């Protein structure tokens, strides 16, 4: 190792240990993250000099990732670091010993642009639940906190079965000793008398203002403090108590201003040898419009955490599922909550019902108590002796789970991040058992998109942890991407090819064999992830389902009425825990369908299946590494022939919470309809009821007439859609040719088949609906294509 490289490593270690980061100056400088490969023998400072960059500091705990900067300059007077890097790469072949080695020493260069993350709290409730005296419980544990009687999520006298059930664990002396949970949020009031004794200053940092302590400064910087109080509010005379009231909490402030990928990545690894749990009640906007995944650096930080955190046992990341159900949102459109490395927590109210806002998806692992049906969570607030009675949303559900995990780790600190997920699955308690959303999986276990495997029960979870046998290390089996009709997507997110999505949808299958399991050292199944490439004029119309060899169906994407983006699914990764413990041998089938709007085009380009679980032989376990090219669908991927499902469907998806009252604060729980399932059209049901009411004794006649009219209309729509998509279906799968290679140059020009599928990226914050002019161009391309086929 060169002297300068060794010096850089020592500087990195000093930076990390001292946690003294440099304040950003975005007004005067541009910031870049450079991934440097010291194995090439080029010193870090030499590589940065070639890019015109100054070293600032390491990127958190990510090895060989460096935050750099340069003064802002006019583009006309200076090349960007990215362009300098590309120039080095282009000269590498001609000058391998100079430019080649230099280019190889730089693995990536990424501009850092600050962005916002959204808190997952709800507006304050006007009323809070105030049960009758629970003095006997308080007396038994010596609790003198004046608002303990308001903490129904800890002791619920009106419905005793509906609480986090932690008092039995307290009774055996387990109260979270020795465990630190970091609240990645908008700050933490460490001067609060309720939190001061349990505050971990060394594990805290303000990434918004680059200061050592995460002091709340804005009027609405209350979210992190309230979440922290749920976990570790002390047993004193201030407000209430936390679930793990003798544990420690740290604050990592990122939500009070724009944050770069580098700082977000650093926050997710901050103090990760001492901090056990990271509670994250935030994410992309819950508006039923956005689809956002962790950027490359952030995903690497999470993988680094589960691989190296807590001495290799893995950091525990707990995420709130989201509050966008009333907007048709689903947590599988959030790349943080649908990650296999996170514990996704949805909400239930004081009666065990599903609140109107809590998002459903196949990534929900468990639920925990939060606001709904007129009740909220009582917890610590910003101020010396302040208390909040209006905390809620899935923001409040997540720290309740983090508190229970802190209890478990205080008794078994050697448990891995995967052990803690297994415990959640094994000990979850069923709530609202009459809710039709519950389904029996192939293992006999119940699962719900609303409730996951059930509610987190502290007594069941912690007592099981005390006798838990750790699971084997992680293994995975990845099936190479399967392409439909030569579908591809390049590094620029441009899609081409693919099979047109017909009425009834399109399916594709892949087979998992015993030999594949053995060769990948995979013994037992846990998570399933599916990466999907779909081009579509209206993303919210697309539905994606995965069916296992045992017939268990995971709805990965249901319709989202507000999502009018034309960017489709550019290699978007879905995740399901519904197949946990299932025998994976046999055919796995994906089905992609849409709303059959003849004016909107959709094409299924390909998909990729990954099965995750435990190793057969722990001796051959290997760490997982993030693939920066995972979203590319290359021509080298094997093409397959799709199966066209021609059945006609007469139903459409509706918002599973549409029947709830408009008063979201006091609305009763929704427990009577399944989430993410086909529902009858309300307009059709209304029409049928009106007809029957007005023609007594003729229900069967009315029914036949209505069915005939409906079938006739569907047949017309089917024929028109069939005519529109016939040019694609008539092409043989193996011989299909992209439109860009067949259309007349005078028609396509610079706007070829790939341009029709222009995709911005996995994060679509700036996506806009397709313009009328774009539709006209699409129509002309189709006409030109038909003419060429006729001439041939």
Secondary structure as UniProt FT lines:
FT   HELIX           3..18
FT   TURN            26..28
FT   STRAND          29..36
FT   HELIX           38..40
FT   HELIX           44..51
FT   STRAND          54..58
FT   TURN            60..61
FT   TURN            63..64
FT   STRAND          65..71
FT   TURN            75..77
FT   HELIX           81..91
FT   TURN            92..95
FT   HELIX           96..100
FT   HELIX           101..104
FT   STRAND          106..111
FT   STRAND          118..119
FT   HELIX           135..141
FT   TURN            146..147
FT   HELIX           148..150
FT   TURN            152..154
FT   TURN            158..161
FT   HELIX           167..171
FT   TURN            172..173
FT   TURN            177..178
FT   STRAND          180..185
FT   TURN            190..191
FT   TURN            193..195
FT   HELIX           196..198
FT   TURN            202..203
FT   STRAND          205..206
FT   TURN            207..210
FT   TURN            219..222
FT   HELIX           223..232
FT   TURN            243..246
FT   STRAND          248..253
FT   TURN            255..256
FT   HELIX           261..269
FT   TURN            270..274
FT   STRAND          277..280
FT   STRAND          282..283
FT   HELIX           296..308
FT   HELIX           309..312
FT   STRAND          316..320
FT   HELIX           325..327
FT   HELIX           331..333
FT   TURN            335..338
FT   TURN            340..341
FT   STRAND          342..348
FT   TURN            350..351
FT   TURN            356..357
FT   TURN            362..363
FT   STRAND          366..369
FT   TURN            373..374
FT   STRAND          377..380
FT   TURN            384..385
FT   STRAND          387..391
FT   HELIX           394..411
FT   TURN            413..414
FT   HELIX           417..427
FT   TURN            433..434
FT   TURN            436..437
FT   STRAND          439..440
FT   TURN            442..443
FT   STRAND          446..448
FT   TURN            449..451
FT   HELIX           458..466
FT   STRAND          474..478
FT   STRAND          482..484
FT   TURN            485..486
FT   STRAND          488..489
FT   TURN            491..492
FT   STRAND          494..496
FT   STRAND          499..500
FT   TURN            503..504
FT   STRAND          506..512
FT   HELIX           514..519
FT   TURN            520..521
FT   STRAND          522..536
FT   HELIX           539..541
FT   STRAND          543..547
FT   TURN            549..550
FT   STRAND          553..557
FT   TURN            561..562
FT   STRAND          569..576
FT   TURN            578..581
FT   STRAND          586..593
FT   TURN            598..599
FT   STRAND          602..615
FT   HELIX           618..620
FT   TURN            628..631
FT   TURN            635..636
FT   STRAND          639..640
FT   STRAND          643..644
FT   STRAND          652..653
FT   TURN            656..659
FT   TURN            664..666
FT   TURN            675..676
FT   STRAND          678..679
FT   HELIX           682..694
FT   TURN            696..697
FT   HELIX           699..729
FT   HELIX           733..735
FT   HELIX           739..741
FT   HELIX           745..748
FT   TURN            749..750
FT   HELIX           753..756
FT   TURN            765..766
FT   HELIX           772..791
//
